[in-house]
Amino acid sequence: MSRVLLAYSTTDGHTPRICERLRQVIEQQGHAARVVPLAQVDALDLAAFDVIVIGASIRYGKHQPEVAQFIARHQALLEGKSNAFFTVNIVARKPNKNRPENNPYLIKFLRTISWQPKLLGVFAGKLDYPRYRFIDRQMIRFIMLITKGPTDPSVVVEFTDWQAVEEFGRTVGKMA
């Protein structure tokens, strides 16, 4: 049995939901998996994990700074283990932007770091207008207008392809 760490950075809480689904899939394969916010990972013994997966959401085209900072601090350890990285963003709702090779946010992020994850994933997130602060709601509505997405401020739309998440989890389980 291998130990898998699923560390995440989130803006609105959808990335930990994806991590929980990954945990279930990985545990079904006979491995132990733990889901932890990236901000709490430094308190763990990272060397005790066989696989480290980092999941990070996008807001306004960028991952939170803590993601690159964590990677920079632990790059040597990450490179010495089986590892994976996935991004969660609304642009991934489009078929021509939902894979590692065509998601602009993932491509841009990978250019800013020197770590090259062994496995990459891209998942569409969740649009939850009622939860957003006023300014975020307006900004996201404007972005959705430009990109031909939903603009009704009362709508909640989950774009996540859960089958793709589960396939990613099975692949991570095979790495363990």
VEXMAR-378340 format. One record per residue (C-alpha): residue number from 1; residue in one letter; x, y, z. Coordinates in pm, 1 decimal. Layout:
N
<NUM a <X Y Z>>
...
This chain:
176
<1 m <0.0 0.0 0.0>>
<2 s <136.9 337.7 -103.3>>
<3 r <69.5 672.3 61.7>>
<4 v <-63.1 951.1 -160.4>>
<5 l <-80.5 1317.6 -61.3>>
<6 l <-342.8 1531.8 -233.6>>
<7 a <-250.3 1891.7 -154.2>>
<8 y <-467.8 2172.2 -283.4>>
<9 s <-503.9 2545.0 -318.3>>
<10 t <-857.4 2669.6 -366.5>>
<11 t <-1044.1 2993.7 -415.6>>
<12 d <-1408.4 2892.4 -381.6>>
<13 g <-1388.9 2536.3 -247.9>>
<14 h <-1429.2 2322.7 -559.6>>
<15 t <-1070.0 2195.8 -576.9>>
<16 p <-1097.9 2007.2 -244.0>>
<17 r <-1412.7 1839.0 -378.5>>
<18 i <-1207.1 1716.8 -673.0>>
<19 c <-935.3 1601.4 -432.2>>
<20 e <-1192.2 1408.0 -229.2>>
<21 r <-1309.7 1225.3 -541.5>>
<22 l <-947.4 1147.9 -628.5>>
<23 r <-895.7 1018.8 -274.6>>
<24 q <-1190.2 781.1 -310.0>>
<25 v <-1062.2 643.9 -640.8>>
<26 i <-707.2 603.3 -510.9>>
<27 e <-826.3 429.6 -194.5>>
<28 q <-1039.8 192.3 -403.3>>
<29 q <-710.5 80.7 -557.6>>
<30 g <-578.3 -16.4 -214.0>>
<31 h <-368.4 289.8 -136.0>>
<32 a <-390.3 536.8 150.9>>
<33 a <-465.1 894.1 44.4>>
<34 r <-479.8 1214.2 242.1>>
<35 v <-634.0 1547.0 134.5>>
<36 v <-469.9 1855.9 286.4>>
<37 p <-484.8 2229.6 208.7>>
<38 l <-153.2 2342.8 63.2>>
<39 a <-118.8 2597.2 344.7>>
<40 q <-101.9 2308.6 597.0>>
<41 v <124.9 2071.5 405.8>>
<42 d <452.5 2201.3 551.0>>
<43 a <346.8 2059.5 888.9>>
<44 l <356.5 1707.4 739.8>>
<45 d <650.1 1474.8 678.9>>
<46 l <642.1 1494.3 299.2>>
<47 a <908.4 1224.8 268.5>>
<48 a <657.8 976.4 412.9>>
<49 f <440.3 998.5 100.1>>
<50 d <507.1 789.9 -209.6>>
<51 v <310.1 1015.4 -444.0>>
<52 i <243.3 1388.2 -413.1>>
<53 v <-38.2 1547.9 -611.9>>
<54 i <-94.6 1923.5 -615.7>>
<55 g <-426.8 2067.5 -726.0>>
<56 a <-476.9 2440.2 -776.5>>
<57 s <-764.0 2660.6 -882.5>>
<58 i <-748.3 2962.8 -1108.3>>
<59 r <-898.5 3305.0 -1042.1>>
<60 y <-858.5 3583.6 -1296.2>>
<61 g <-611.0 3379.4 -1495.2>>
<62 k <-369.2 3293.3 -1213.9>>
<63 h <-304.3 3030.8 -950.9>>
<64 q <-262.7 3157.6 -597.2>>
<65 p <99.8 3255.3 -521.0>>
<66 e <128.1 2983.7 -254.5>>
<67 v <129.8 2718.7 -528.8>>
<68 a <452.3 2828.8 -697.8>>
<69 q <605.5 2908.3 -358.2>>
<70 f <535.7 2555.7 -231.2>>
<71 i <675.4 2402.6 -548.1>>
<72 a <992.1 2613.1 -526.0>>
<73 r <1045.8 2515.7 -159.3>>
<74 h <994.4 2144.4 -223.4>>
<75 q <1104.5 2095.3 -583.9>>
<76 a <1384.7 1849.8 -504.8>>
<77 l <1151.6 1634.8 -296.2>>
<78 l <879.2 1649.2 -563.1>>
<79 e <1123.0 1545.1 -834.4>>
<80 g <1235.7 1246.0 -628.4>>
<81 k <883.5 1106.8 -601.8>>
<82 s <596.3 1012.4 -824.7>>
<83 n <403.7 1335.5 -863.5>>
<84 a <120.2 1508.6 -1041.5>>
<85 f <-28.8 1852.6 -1082.8>>
<86 f <-377.1 1953.5 -1188.9>>
<87 t <-545.0 2286.9 -1242.2>>
<88 v <-911.7 2374.0 -1200.7>>
<89 n <-1056.0 2654.0 -1411.3>>
<90 i <-1374.8 2754.7 -1587.2>>
<91 v <-1209.0 2794.7 -1927.5>>
<92 a <-1159.2 2414.8 -1920.3>>
<93 r <-1534.4 2384.9 -1983.2>>
<94 k <-1445.9 2426.0 -2350.2>>
<95 p <-1330.5 2111.5 -2534.3>>
<96 n <-1041.1 2297.3 -2697.7>>
<97 k <-905.4 2406.7 -2356.8>>
<98 n <-960.1 2106.4 -2130.6>>
<99 r <-633.1 1915.6 -2173.1>>
<100 p <-281.3 1989.2 -2047.1>>
<101 e <-155.2 2061.6 -2397.9>>
<102 n <-425.0 2320.0 -2474.9>>
<103 n <-520.1 2482.9 -2144.7>>
<104 p <-369.3 2832.0 -2153.2>>
<105 y <-352.7 2869.5 -1775.0>>
<106 l <-165.6 2543.5 -1722.9>>
<107 i <72.6 2617.2 -2010.0>>
<108 k <144.1 2964.7 -1871.6>>
<109 f <193.4 2834.2 -1517.1>>
<110 l <437.0 2562.3 -1624.9>>
<111 r <647.6 2828.7 -1795.8>>
<112 t <684.4 3013.8 -1463.5>>
<113 i <819.4 2716.9 -1265.6>>
<114 s <1111.2 2483.3 -1329.1>>
<115 w <938.7 2169.0 -1193.6>>
<116 q <793.4 1945.5 -1462.4>>
<117 p <522.0 1724.1 -1309.0>>
<118 k <513.6 1362.0 -1421.6>>
<119 l <135.5 1371.1 -1466.7>>
<120 l <-76.4 1672.4 -1557.5>>
<121 g <-451.6 1723.1 -1537.9>>
<122 v <-700.4 1994.8 -1625.0>>
<123 f <-1053.2 2002.2 -1486.6>>
<124 a <-1333.6 2247.3 -1540.7>>
<125 g <-1453.7 2405.3 -1220.9>>
<126 k <-1779.1 2531.7 -1082.8>>
<127 l <-1946.3 2865.1 -1147.9>>
<128 d <-2133.1 2973.4 -835.3>>
<129 y <-2251.0 3331.4 -880.1>>
<130 p <-2455.3 3349.3 -554.6>>
<131 r <-2142.2 3270.9 -346.2>>
<132 y <-1924.2 3537.9 -504.1>>
<133 r <-1871.0 3881.6 -357.7>>
<134 f <-2034.2 4158.9 -561.6>>
<135 i <-1718.8 4267.7 -744.3>>
<136 d <-1616.9 3908.8 -824.4>>
<137 r <-1967.1 3832.9 -951.0>>
<138 q <-1952.8 4131.0 -1186.1>>
<139 m <-1600.9 4053.1 -1307.9>>
<140 i <-1681.0 3686.7 -1369.5>>
<141 r <-2007.2 3777.4 -1546.1>>
<142 f <-1808.1 4006.9 -1775.4>>
<143 i <-1556.0 3728.2 -1846.7>>
<144 m <-1840.8 3486.9 -1915.1>>
<145 l <-2003.7 3738.2 -2149.2>>
<146 i <-1681.8 3766.9 -2349.2>>
<147 t <-1628.0 3388.6 -2355.4>>
<148 k <-1993.5 3303.2 -2425.6>>
<149 g <-2059.9 3144.3 -2088.2>>
<150 p <-2352.7 3176.9 -1845.8>>
<151 t <-2408.6 3529.6 -1715.4>>
<152 d <-2726.1 3493.4 -1505.4>>
<153 p <-2611.6 3607.8 -1156.5>>
<154 s <-2836.6 3352.8 -985.5>>
<155 v <-2696.6 3047.9 -1163.4>>
<156 v <-2474.3 2771.5 -1026.9>>
<157 v <-2315.2 2551.0 -1291.9>>
<158 e <-2075.2 2267.5 -1226.7>>
<159 f <-1867.8 2205.4 -1539.2>>
<160 t <-1647.3 1931.0 -1389.3>>
<161 d <-1613.3 1610.2 -1589.4>>
<162 w <-1613.7 1367.2 -1297.7>>
<163 q <-1525.2 1073.1 -1523.0>>
<164 a <-1206.5 1256.4 -1623.4>>
<165 v <-1132.7 1319.8 -1254.3>>
<166 e <-1177.6 949.6 -1178.1>>
<167 e <-952.9 849.5 -1469.9>>
<168 f <-685.7 1087.5 -1338.3>>
<169 g <-725.7 923.5 -995.4>>
<170 r <-681.1 576.9 -1145.5>>
<171 t <-363.8 696.3 -1319.5>>
<172 v <-232.1 842.0 -992.2>>
<173 g <-311.7 508.3 -824.0>>
<174 k <-101.9 326.6 -1085.0>>
<175 m <189.6 559.3 -1006.0>>
<176 a <178.3 453.9 -640.1>>
